[in-house]
């Protein structure tokens, strides 16, 4: 990164913003990957309302992002963008883990709303911090790194879901409880965010 003229402080900021965005995109894509399996767990296999309830949950998540965008924007102006960055990562990570333990549509909707609130502020806070702390001619590099690494979250979400049984075997050994692929994918996503913090 020295070749790009990015110092250690900015590199740390870019890394946290990029990995936070990675977890955000992971969750956004993961919901669409596991939606059917998770709703079949809640409603029963082949339930006729699965598609409609999936759309409802997605809309609830988008409402959470709308609310979160406003709340985190106000919070960032009053308390600082770093607190927003870490607050968003914390809320989103906890909500992602909670998704794995939803047992009905109401709890799933609440958790998706909270995940949306958490998702809303991370990218904005990260990019704003980069714009505020990096020299003008280097800001594009910081933004590029955040966006590219974040996009890899989409690839990772599908991979974790695909490897669910292997990861699940490890979790079962640790906890003594069996998990389904969709639960494992949510747990891994949330743990990534918590490790990042």
RAFEN-V868797 format. One record per backbone hydrogen bond with DSSP energy under -0.5 kcal/mol. CO is the residue of the C=O (numbers start at 1). NH is the residue of the N-H. If there is no record, write none. Layout:
CO;NH
CO;NH
This chain:
1;4
1;6
2;5
5;7
7;11
8;12
9;13
10;14
11;15
12;16
13;17
14;18
15;19
16;20
17;21
18;22
19;23
20;24
21;25
22;26
23;27
24;28
25;29
26;30
27;31
28;32
29;33
30;34
31;35
34;38
35;39
36;40
37;41
38;42
39;43
39;44
40;44
44;47
47;50
49;53
50;54
51;55
52;56
53;57
54;58
55;59
56;60
57;61
58;62
59;63
60;64
61;65
62;66
63;67
64;68
65;69
66;70
67;71
68;72
69;73
70;74
71;75
72;76
73;77
74;78
75;79
75;80
76;80
80;84
81;85
82;86
83;87
84;88
85;89
86;90
87;91
88;92
89;93
90;94
91;95
92;96
93;97
94;98
95;99
96;100
97;100
98;101
99;102
104;108
105;109
106;110
107;111
108;112
109;113
110;114
111;115
112;116
113;117
114;118
115;119
116;120
117;121
118;122
119;123
121;125
122;126
123;127
124;128
125;129
126;130
127;131
128;132
129;133
130;134
135;138
135;139
136;139
138;141
138;142
139;143
140;144
141;145
142;146
143;147
144;148
145;149
146;150
147;151
148;152
149;153
150;153
151;154
151;155
152;156
153;157
154;158
155;159
156;160
157;161
158;162
159;163
161;164
163;166
163;167
164;168
165;169
166;170
167;171
168;172
169;173
170;174
171;175
172;176
180;184
181;185
182;186
183;187
184;188
185;189
186;190
187;191
188;192
189;193
190;194
191;195
192;196
193;197
